[in-house]
Amino acid sequence: MKKKALLSAAITAAMSGLALGGPIGINYVNNDDGFVQNGAADALAPTEAAGAPGYVQFGWNNMGRWGQSVGLNDSGGGASGVTTTWDSANTWNDGAGTASPNAKLMHGYLDATGQANWETVPYQFFWNENKPEAYLANLSGWMAANGAVSYDVVVYTDGDAASGRRGEYWLQAGSGGDPPTALGPDLTSHVFARDIENFSGTFTQVPLSANTLATAADGNFFVFTGLTADSFMLRSEEHTSTDITDTTLRAQINGIQIIPNVVVPEPASLALLALAGVGLIARRRRG
């Protein structure tokens, strides 16, 4: 029994940096109060799993209209070390309701103001023109703890109209504090989503090839992949009324996920780890 216990401990220790870690999910609820809002009608309970196919998780963080430097839990309910600052002019809902976890995720959202961004120097994160937006920081430590080589960012977006309203989204670097006071380079391409229906249970992914206002694609979520930055700003833009004439332009945010991309060892690597554990036991016996 002692040999087995030592072997198990050796393998576990060797593999600790490769274990599949928990993603981080943020659910913006229909509540104009700030910070954590676990009591909202559309808040997700820790035992409720929600997300688009391939991204379903437990342990969502339920957030209100705004907050600053708020710590986030991972899908297992433990502190991730990642923090977030976000703001919007108000929250609203698309009528998805609260009958299922996915409906709760898509029901409330950070609303947009309909104003074009105002990129002053220094940058004014909390100005209405720049809302809604979110800043996430301290991702390097979370990546290391999960054995991740990079991460993906899933963004959910669905407003209360079905008229084809279009919004622009991208990730950008920022510096100078929390929230950032200086804008850095873009970390991703810009994606344009078109809102043609209210959520009724089906997730439709907007491809990253929808990268102009004219090619905005129908859907309610999109995914930025292969990121490694320690922090990022999720930015949105509503444009001006002269950009396009057939629809109102809005960019709302219902939720965000950060998914760690973890290197899973090949079977041969697992065998080597097991042999290393056996060697450790042998050395302990000779000692």
Contacts in CASP RR format, 6 or more apart in sequence:
PFRMAT RR
TARGET T0000
AUTHOR 0000-0000-0000
METHOD contacts of the structure
MODEL  1
MKKKALLSAAITAAMSGLALGGPIGINYVNNDDGFVQNGAADALAPTEAA
GAPGYVQFGWNNMGRWGQSVGLNDSGGGASGVTTTWDSANTWNDGAGTAS
PNAKLMHGYLDATGQANWETVPYQFFWNENKPEAYLANLSGWMAANGAVS
YDVVVYTDGDAASGRRGEYWLQAGSGGDPPTALGPDLTSHVFARDIENFS
GTFTQVPLSANTLATAADGNFFVFTGLTADSFMLRSEEHTSTDITDTTLR
AQINGIQIIPNVVVPEPASLALLALAGVGLIARRRRG
3 281 0 8 1.000
6 277 0 8 1.000
6 280 0 8 1.000
6 281 0 8 1.000
6 284 0 8 1.000
7 274 0 8 1.000
7 277 0 8 1.000
7 278 0 8 1.000
7 281 0 8 1.000
10 273 0 8 1.000
10 276 0 8 1.000
10 277 0 8 1.000
10 280 0 8 1.000
10 281 0 8 1.000
11 273 0 8 1.000
11 274 0 8 1.000
11 276 0 8 1.000
11 277 0 8 1.000
14 273 0 8 1.000
14 276 0 8 1.000
14 277 0 8 1.000
15 265 0 8 1.000
15 270 0 8 1.000
15 273 0 8 1.000
17 146 0 8 1.000
17 147 0 8 1.000
18 147 0 8 1.000
18 262 0 8 1.000
18 263 0 8 1.000
18 264 0 8 1.000
18 265 0 8 1.000
19 146 0 8 1.000
19 147 0 8 1.000
19 262 0 8 1.000
20 146 0 8 1.000
20 260 0 8 1.000
20 262 0 8 1.000
20 264 0 8 1.000
21 74 0 8 1.000
21 75 0 8 1.000
21 145 0 8 1.000
21 146 0 8 1.000
21 147 0 8 1.000
21 148 0 8 1.000
21 260 0 8 1.000
21 262 0 8 1.000
22 57 0 8 1.000
22 74 0 8 1.000
22 75 0 8 1.000
22 76 0 8 1.000
22 146 0 8 1.000
22 260 0 8 1.000
23 55 0 8 1.000
23 57 0 8 1.000
23 74 0 8 1.000
23 75 0 8 1.000
23 257 0 8 1.000
23 258 0 8 1.000
23 259 0 8 1.000
23 260 0 8 1.000
24 61 0 8 1.000
24 72 0 8 1.000
24 73 0 8 1.000
24 74 0 8 1.000
24 75 0 8 1.000
24 80 0 8 1.000
24 82 0 8 1.000
24 142 0 8 1.000
24 257 0 8 1.000
24 258 0 8 1.000
25 57 0 8 1.000
25 59 0 8 1.000
25 60 0 8 1.000
25 61 0 8 1.000
25 72 0 8 1.000
25 75 0 8 1.000
25 255 0 8 1.000
25 256 0 8 1.000
25 257 0 8 1.000
25 258 0 8 1.000
26 60 0 8 1.000
26 61 0 8 1.000
26 63 0 8 1.000
26 72 0 8 1.000
26 84 0 8 1.000
26 134 0 8 1.000
26 255 0 8 1.000
26 256 0 8 1.000
26 257 0 8 1.000
27 42 0 8 1.000
27 43 0 8 1.000
27 44 0 8 1.000
27 50 0 8 1.000
27 60 0 8 1.000
27 61 0 8 1.000
27 62 0 8 1.000
27 63 0 8 1.000
27 104 0 8 1.000
27 105 0 8 1.000
27 254 0 8 1.000
27 255 0 8 1.000
28 63 0 8 1.000
28 64 0 8 1.000
28 86 0 8 1.000
28 88 0 8 1.000
28 91 0 8 1.000
28 108 0 8 1.000
28 109 0 8 1.000
28 110 0 8 1.000
28 253 0 8 1.000
28 254 0 8 1.000
28 255 0 8 1.000
29 37 0 8 1.000
29 40 0 8 1.000
29 41 0 8 1.000
29 42 0 8 1.000
29 43 0 8 1.000
29 62 0 8 1.000
29 63 0 8 1.000
29 64 0 8 1.000
29 91 0 8 1.000
29 107 0 8 1.000
29 108 0 8 1.000
30 40 0 8 1.000
30 41 0 8 1.000
30 42 0 8 1.000
30 91 0 8 1.000
30 92 0 8 1.000
30 93 0 8 1.000
30 107 0 8 1.000
30 108 0 8 1.000
30 109 0 8 1.000
31 37 0 8 1.000
31 40 0 8 1.000
31 64 0 8 1.000
31 65 0 8 1.000
31 91 0 8 1.000
32 64 0 8 1.000
32 65 0 8 1.000
32 90 0 8 1.000
32 91 0 8 1.000
33 64 0 8 1.000
33 65 0 8 1.000
34 63 0 8 1.000
34 64 0 8 1.000
34 65 0 8 1.000
34 66 0 8 1.000
34 67 0 8 1.000
35 63 0 8 1.000
35 64 0 8 1.000
35 66 0 8 1.000
35 67 0 8 1.000
35 70 0 8 1.000
36 61 0 8 1.000
36 62 0 8 1.000
36 63 0 8 1.000
36 64 0 8 1.000
36 70 0 8 1.000
37 43 0 8 1.000
37 62 0 8 1.000
37 63 0 8 1.000
37 64 0 8 1.000
38 62 0 8 1.000
39 62 0 8 1.000
40 62 0 8 1.000
40 64 0 8 1.000
41 98 0 8 1.000
42 93 0 8 1.000
42 97 0 8 1.000
42 98 0 8 1.000
42 103 0 8 1.000
42 104 0 8 1.000
42 107 0 8 1.000
42 108 0 8 1.000
43 62 0 8 1.000
43 104 0 8 1.000
44 50 0 8 1.000
44 59 0 8 1.000
44 60 0 8 1.000
44 62 0 8 1.000
44 101 0 8 1.000
44 104 0 8 1.000
44 105 0 8 1.000
46 58 0 8 1.000
46 59 0 8 1.000
46 77 0 8 1.000
47 58 0 8 1.000
48 58 0 8 1.000
48 59 0 8 1.000
48 60 0 8 1.000
48 101 0 8 1.000
48 104 0 8 1.000
49 56 0 8 1.000
49 57 0 8 1.000
49 58 0 8 1.000
49 101 0 8 1.000
50 56 0 8 1.000
50 57 0 8 1.000
50 60 0 8 1.000
50 101 0 8 1.000
50 102 0 8 1.000
50 104 0 8 1.000
50 105 0 8 1.000
51 57 0 8 1.000
51 101 0 8 1.000
51 102 0 8 1.000
51 105 0 8 1.000
51 154 0 8 1.000
51 156 0 8 1.000
51 203 0 8 1.000
51 257 0 8 1.000
52 154 0 8 1.000
52 156 0 8 1.000
52 203 0 8 1.000
52 205 0 8 1.000
52 221 0 8 1.000
53 203 0 8 1.000
55 154 0 8 1.000
55 223 0 8 1.000
55 257 0 8 1.000
55 259 0 8 1.000
57 75 0 8 1.000
57 257 0 8 1.000
58 75 0 8 1.000
58 76 0 8 1.000
59 73 0 8 1.000
59 74 0 8 1.000
59 75 0 8 1.000
59 76 0 8 1.000
59 77 0 8 1.000
60 105 0 8 1.000
61 72 0 8 1.000
61 73 0 8 1.000
63 70 0 8 1.000
63 84 0 8 1.000
63 86 0 8 1.000
64 91 0 8 1.000
65 87 0 8 1.000
65 88 0 8 1.000
65 90 0 8 1.000
65 91 0 8 1.000
65 110 0 8 1.000
66 86 0 8 1.000
66 87 0 8 1.000
66 88 0 8 1.000
67 84 0 8 1.000
67 85 0 8 1.000
67 86 0 8 1.000
67 87 0 8 1.000
68 85 0 8 1.000
68 178 0 8 1.000
68 179 0 8 1.000
69 83 0 8 1.000
69 84 0 8 1.000
69 85 0 8 1.000
69 178 0 8 1.000
70 83 0 8 1.000
70 84 0 8 1.000
70 85 0 8 1.000
71 79 0 8 1.000
71 80 0 8 1.000
71 81 0 8 1.000
71 82 0 8 1.000
71 83 0 8 1.000
71 84 0 8 1.000
72 79 0 8 1.000
72 80 0 8 1.000
72 81 0 8 1.000
72 82 0 8 1.000
72 83 0 8 1.000
72 84 0 8 1.000
72 136 0 8 1.000
73 79 0 8 1.000
73 80 0 8 1.000
74 80 0 8 1.000
74 142 0 8 1.000
80 142 0 8 1.000
80 145 0 8 1.000
81 138 0 8 1.000
81 141 0 8 1.000
81 142 0 8 1.000
82 136 0 8 1.000
82 137 0 8 1.000
82 138 0 8 1.000
82 139 0 8 1.000
82 142 0 8 1.000
82 258 0 8 1.000
83 136 0 8 1.000
83 137 0 8 1.000
83 138 0 8 1.000
83 178 0 8 1.000
84 134 0 8 1.000
84 135 0 8 1.000
84 136 0 8 1.000
84 137 0 8 1.000
85 125 0 8 1.000
85 134 0 8 1.000
85 135 0 8 1.000
85 137 0 8 1.000
85 178 0 8 1.000
85 179 0 8 1.000
86 110 0 8 1.000
86 132 0 8 1.000
86 133 0 8 1.000
86 134 0 8 1.000
86 135 0 8 1.000
87 125 0 8 1.000
87 126 0 8 1.000
87 131 0 8 1.000
87 132 0 8 1.000
87 133 0 8 1.000
88 110 0 8 1.000
88 111 0 8 1.000
88 112 0 8 1.000
88 131 0 8 1.000
88 132 0 8 1.000
88 253 0 8 1.000
89 111 0 8 1.000
89 112 0 8 1.000
89 113 0 8 1.000
89 128 0 8 1.000
89 131 0 8 1.000
89 132 0 8 1.000
90 111 0 8 1.000
91 108 0 8 1.000
91 109 0 8 1.000
91 110 0 8 1.000
91 111 0 8 1.000
92 108 0 8 1.000
92 109 0 8 1.000
92 111 0 8 1.000
92 159 0 8 1.000
92 160 0 8 1.000
92 252 0 8 1.000
93 107 0 8 1.000
93 108 0 8 1.000
93 109 0 8 1.000
93 160 0 8 1.000
94 106 0 8 1.000
94 107 0 8 1.000
94 108 0 8 1.000
94 109 0 8 1.000
94 158 0 8 1.000
94 159 0 8 1.000
94 160 0 8 1.000
94 198 0 8 1.000
94 199 0 8 1.000
94 254 0 8 1.000
95 107 0 8 1.000
95 160 0 8 1.000
95 198 0 8 1.000
95 199 0 8 1.000
96 103 0 8 1.000
96 104 0 8 1.000
96 106 0 8 1.000
96 107 0 8 1.000
96 108 0 8 1.000
96 158 0 8 1.000
96 198 0 8 1.000
96 199 0 8 1.000
96 200 0 8 1.000
96 201 0 8 1.000
97 103 0 8 1.000
97 104 0 8 1.000
97 107 0 8 1.000
98 104 0 8 1.000
98 107 0 8 1.000
100 201 0 8 1.000
102 199 0 8 1.000
102 201 0 8 1.000
102 203 0 8 1.000
103 199 0 8 1.000
103 201 0 8 1.000
105 156 0 8 1.000
105 254 0 8 1.000
105 255 0 8 1.000
106 156 0 8 1.000
106 158 0 8 1.000
106 199 0 8 1.000
106 201 0 8 1.000
106 220 0 8 1.000
106 254 0 8 1.000
107 199 0 8 1.000
107 254 0 8 1.000
108 254 0 8 1.000
109 157 0 8 1.000
109 158 0 8 1.000
109 159 0 8 1.000
109 252 0 8 1.000
109 253 0 8 1.000
109 254 0 8 1.000
109 255 0 8 1.000
110 131 0 8 1.000
110 132 0 8 1.000
110 134 0 8 1.000
110 252 0 8 1.000
110 253 0 8 1.000
110 254 0 8 1.000
111 132 0 8 1.000
111 250 0 8 1.000
111 252 0 8 1.000
112 131 0 8 1.000
112 132 0 8 1.000
112 236 0 8 1.000
112 238 0 8 1.000
112 250 0 8 1.000
112 251 0 8 1.000
112 252 0 8 1.000
113 128 0 8 1.000
113 129 0 8 1.000
113 131 0 8 1.000
113 238 0 8 1.000
114 238 0 8 1.000
114 249 0 8 1.000
114 250 0 8 1.000
115 128 0 8 1.000
115 129 0 8 1.000
115 238 0 8 1.000
116 129 0 8 1.000
116 237 0 8 1.000
116 238 0 8 1.000
116 239 0 8 1.000
116 240 0 8 1.000
117 129 0 8 1.000
117 130 0 8 1.000
117 235 0 8 1.000
117 237 0 8 1.000
118 124 0 8 1.000
118 127 0 8 1.000
118 129 0 8 1.000
118 130 0 8 1.000
119 130 0 8 1.000
119 183 0 8 1.000
120 127 0 8 1.000
121 182 0 8 1.000
122 181 0 8 1.000
122 182 0 8 1.000
123 130 0 8 1.000
123 174 0 8 1.000
123 180 0 8 1.000
123 181 0 8 1.000
123 182 0 8 1.000
123 183 0 8 1.000
124 130 0 8 1.000
125 133 0 8 1.000
125 135 0 8 1.000
125 179 0 8 1.000
125 180 0 8 1.000
125 181 0 8 1.000
126 179 0 8 1.000
130 235 0 8 1.000
132 236 0 8 1.000
132 251 0 8 1.000
132 252 0 8 1.000
132 253 0 8 1.000
133 233 0 8 1.000
133 234 0 8 1.000
133 235 0 8 1.000
133 236 0 8 1.000
134 233 0 8 1.000
134 234 0 8 1.000
134 253 0 8 1.000
134 256 0 8 1.000
135 174 0 8 1.000
135 178 0 8 1.000
135 179 0 8 1.000
135 180 0 8 1.000
135 231 0 8 1.000
135 232 0 8 1.000
135 233 0 8 1.000
135 234 0 8 1.000
136 231 0 8 1.000
136 232 0 8 1.000
136 234 0 8 1.000
136 256 0 8 1.000
136 258 0 8 1.000
137 178 0 8 1.000
137 230 0 8 1.000
137 231 0 8 1.000
138 230 0 8 1.000
138 231 0 8 1.000
139 151 0 8 1.000
139 229 0 8 1.000
139 230 0 8 1.000
139 231 0 8 1.000
139 232 0 8 1.000
139 258 0 8 1.000
140 230 0 8 1.000
142 148 0 8 1.000
142 258 0 8 1.000
142 260 0 8 1.000
143 149 0 8 1.000
143 150 0 8 1.000
143 151 0 8 1.000
143 228 0 8 1.000
143 260 0 8 1.000
146 260 0 8 1.000
146 262 0 8 1.000
147 260 0 8 1.000
147 262 0 8 1.000
147 263 0 8 1.000
148 260 0 8 1.000
148 261 0 8 1.000
148 262 0 8 1.000
149 228 0 8 1.000
149 261 0 8 1.000
149 262 0 8 1.000
149 263 0 8 1.000
150 225 0 8 1.000
150 226 0 8 1.000
150 227 0 8 1.000
150 228 0 8 1.000
150 261 0 8 1.000
151 226 0 8 1.000
151 227 0 8 1.000
151 228 0 8 1.000
151 258 0 8 1.000
151 259 0 8 1.000
151 260 0 8 1.000
151 261 0 8 1.000
152 223 0 8 1.000
152 224 0 8 1.000
152 225 0 8 1.000
152 226 0 8 1.000
152 227 0 8 1.000
152 258 0 8 1.000
152 259 0 8 1.000
152 261 0 8 1.000
153 171 0 8 1.000
153 223 0 8 1.000
153 224 0 8 1.000
153 227 0 8 1.000
153 232 0 8 1.000
153 234 0 8 1.000
153 256 0 8 1.000
153 257 0 8 1.000
153 258 0 8 1.000
153 259 0 8 1.000
154 221 0 8 1.000
154 222 0 8 1.000
154 223 0 8 1.000
154 256 0 8 1.000
154 257 0 8 1.000
154 258 0 8 1.000
154 259 0 8 1.000
155 169 0 8 1.000
155 221 0 8 1.000
155 222 0 8 1.000
155 223 0 8 1.000
155 224 0 8 1.000
155 234 0 8 1.000
155 253 0 8 1.000
155 255 0 8 1.000
155 256 0 8 1.000
156 220 0 8 1.000
156 221 0 8 1.000
156 253 0 8 1.000
156 254 0 8 1.000
156 255 0 8 1.000
156 256 0 8 1.000
157 167 0 8 1.000
157 169 0 8 1.000
157 193 0 8 1.000
157 195 0 8 1.000
157 220 0 8 1.000
157 221 0 8 1.000
157 222 0 8 1.000
157 251 0 8 1.000
157 252 0 8 1.000
157 253 0 8 1.000
157 254 0 8 1.000
158 195 0 8 1.000
158 198 0 8 1.000
158 199 0 8 1.000
158 219 0 8 1.000
158 220 0 8 1.000
158 252 0 8 1.000
158 254 0 8 1.000
159 165 0 8 1.000
159 195 0 8 1.000
159 198 0 8 1.000
159 250 0 8 1.000
159 252 0 8 1.000
159 254 0 8 1.000
160 198 0 8 1.000
161 195 0 8 1.000
161 248 0 8 1.000
161 250 0 8 1.000
162 195 0 8 1.000
162 196 0 8 1.000
162 197 0 8 1.000
162 198 0 8 1.000
163 195 0 8 1.000
163 196 0 8 1.000
163 247 0 8 1.000
163 248 0 8 1.000
164 194 0 8 1.000
164 195 0 8 1.000
164 196 0 8 1.000
164 218 0 8 1.000
164 247 0 8 1.000
165 194 0 8 1.000
165 195 0 8 1.000
165 247 0 8 1.000
165 248 0 8 1.000
165 249 0 8 1.000
165 250 0 8 1.000
166 192 0 8 1.000
166 193 0 8 1.000
166 194 0 8 1.000
166 195 0 8 1.000
166 213 0 8 1.000
166 216 0 8 1.000
166 239 0 8 1.000
166 244 0 8 1.000
166 247 0 8 1.000
166 249 0 8 1.000
166 250 0 8 1.000
167 192 0 8 1.000
167 193 0 8 1.000
167 194 0 8 1.000
167 216 0 8 1.000
167 236 0 8 1.000
167 237 0 8 1.000
167 238 0 8 1.000
167 239 0 8 1.000
167 249 0 8 1.000
167 250 0 8 1.000
167 251 0 8 1.000
168 190 0 8 1.000
168 191 0 8 1.000
168 192 0 8 1.000
168 213 0 8 1.000
168 236 0 8 1.000
168 237 0 8 1.000
168 238 0 8 1.000
168 239 0 8 1.000
168 251 0 8 1.000
169 190 0 8 1.000
169 191 0 8 1.000
169 192 0 8 1.000
169 193 0 8 1.000
169 222 0 8 1.000
169 234 0 8 1.000
169 235 0 8 1.000
169 236 0 8 1.000
169 237 0 8 1.000
169 251 0 8 1.000
170 186 0 8 1.000
170 187 0 8 1.000
170 188 0 8 1.000
170 189 0 8 1.000
170 190 0 8 1.000
170 191 0 8 1.000
170 235 0 8 1.000
171 186 0 8 1.000
171 187 0 8 1.000
171 188 0 8 1.000
171 224 0 8 1.000
171 227 0 8 1.000
171 232 0 8 1.000
171 233 0 8 1.000
171 234 0 8 1.000
171 235 0 8 1.000
172 183 0 8 1.000
172 184 0 8 1.000
172 185 0 8 1.000
172 186 0 8 1.000
172 187 0 8 1.000
172 232 0 8 1.000
172 233 0 8 1.000
172 235 0 8 1.000
173 183 0 8 1.000
173 184 0 8 1.000
173 185 0 8 1.000
173 186 0 8 1.000
173 187 0 8 1.000
173 229 0 8 1.000
173 231 0 8 1.000
173 232 0 8 1.000
173 233 0 8 1.000
174 180 0 8 1.000
174 182 0 8 1.000
174 183 0 8 1.000
174 184 0 8 1.000
174 231 0 8 1.000
174 232 0 8 1.000
174 233 0 8 1.000
175 181 0 8 1.000
175 182 0 8 1.000
175 184 0 8 1.000
176 182 0 8 1.000
179 233 0 8 1.000
180 233 0 8 1.000
183 233 0 8 1.000
187 224 0 8 1.000
187 227 0 8 1.000
187 229 0 8 1.000
187 232 0 8 1.000
188 224 0 8 1.000
188 227 0 8 1.000
189 208 0 8 1.000
189 211 0 8 1.000
190 211 0 8 1.000
191 206 0 8 1.000
191 208 0 8 1.000
191 210 0 8 1.000
191 211 0 8 1.000
191 222 0 8 1.000
191 224 0 8 1.000
192 206 0 8 1.000
192 210 0 8 1.000
192 211 0 8 1.000
192 212 0 8 1.000
192 213 0 8 1.000
192 215 0 8 1.000
192 216 0 8 1.000
192 217 0 8 1.000
193 206 0 8 1.000
193 210 0 8 1.000
193 216 0 8 1.000
193 217 0 8 1.000
193 218 0 8 1.000
193 219 0 8 1.000
193 220 0 8 1.000
193 222 0 8 1.000
193 251 0 8 1.000
194 206 0 8 1.000
194 216 0 8 1.000
194 217 0 8 1.000
194 218 0 8 1.000
194 219 0 8 1.000
195 218 0 8 1.000
195 219 0 8 1.000
195 220 0 8 1.000
195 250 0 8 1.000
196 218 0 8 1.000
196 219 0 8 1.000
199 220 0 8 1.000
203 220 0 8 1.000
203 221 0 8 1.000
204 218 0 8 1.000
204 219 0 8 1.000
204 220 0 8 1.000
204 221 0 8 1.000
205 219 0 8 1.000
205 221 0 8 1.000
205 222 0 8 1.000
205 223 0 8 1.000
206 217 0 8 1.000
206 218 0 8 1.000
206 219 0 8 1.000
206 220 0 8 1.000
206 221 0 8 1.000
206 222 0 8 1.000
207 217 0 8 1.000
207 222 0 8 1.000
208 222 0 8 1.000
208 223 0 8 1.000
208 224 0 8 1.000
209 215 0 8 1.000
209 217 0 8 1.000
210 216 0 8 1.000
210 217 0 8 1.000
213 239 0 8 1.000
213 243 0 8 1.000
213 244 0 8 1.000
214 244 0 8 1.000
220 254 0 8 1.000
226 261 0 8 1.000
234 253 0 8 1.000
234 256 0 8 1.000
236 251 0 8 1.000
236 252 0 8 1.000
236 253 0 8 1.000
237 251 0 8 1.000
238 249 0 8 1.000
238 250 0 8 1.000
238 251 0 8 1.000
239 249 0 8 1.000
240 249 0 8 1.000
241 249 0 8 1.000
243 249 0 8 1.000
265 273 0 8 1.000
END
